[in-house]
């Protein structure tokens, strides 16, 4: 019998301290309950107080996770006293405090072309028609894919919130926008990793929404515009990276370039695109990053957002909006995050 698929998450109940757990179907087992198993590996997993600690031991712990998932399917009595229905628990970001959050900007062809058409700040396209902008943009993306390199920036850890927490829009934001993305979670130290071996360093994947204040992306004309884009300011507000609900192990994802991302705004589909539209693939991003920095377990790589952002529609996040983001393959679902949006209160500190 093959090992059942499972996901991992961070949960809490009745105001208690959050704990990491394994999820099979709709049942959650806290990792500390693995002490009910007799193996040495189970004791290692049981001592992990967070998923970050588990990622530090990912390679040696994954077989134990598989063992527990199989027992939960075939001999549920093993965990009967400690199993809890998913619906009874509070769900947090799977990695509430990840290590470094790397982001790949402008990494989907159709999305970048949409932004080129919508933006007025680009001097190269200022006198072009929308059709000319689109043709110019597609040519630029083809050249970038063939000869260019990824554009990487870092997002503050303080942006991370849970998959069902509110997105708080700063009171001065005029064009807050959604950007649903596939996030890669690293499970091994990686330095100068080849593209061919890159996926061996991935522990799993999760869903994120890289919320962005569009009018703050480019520096104002009156304030050193030659310095270019400012992604820390435009993407760094608290709650601007909803994450989860789950960490999906890489073992269950056959090809990260064959996943479907879907974002729904108040019941209307806004983004619905395949990761095959990425300019730089997941292995390419890992190769490029690890050639310049050392990746560590618990690092997160946000791989870019596909077409269908608010900038394309001219419709941005408003108070009371509900954003629902999901990622899935033909055989595996990562779960759906649902975030209600609200404006920052005047007395927010």
Buried (B, 14 or more C-beta within 10 A) or exposed (E): EEBBBBBBBBBBBEEEEBBBBBBBEEBBBBBBBBEBBEEEBBEBBBBBBBBBBBBBBBEEBBEBBBBBBBBBBEEEEBBEEBBBEBEEBBBBBBBBEBBBBBBBBBBBBBBBBBBBBBBEBBEEBEEBEEEEBBEBBBEBBEEBBEEEEBBBBBBBBEBBBBBBBEBBBBEEBEBBBBBBBBBBBBBBBBEEBEBEEBBBBBBBBBBBBBBBBBBBBBBEEEEEEEEEBBBEEBBBBBBBBBBBBBBBBBBBBEEBBEBBBBBBBEEEEBBBBEBBBBBBBBBBBBBBBBEEBEBBBBBBBBBBBBBBBBBBBEBBBBEEBEBBBBBBBEEBEBBBBBBEBBBBEEEEE
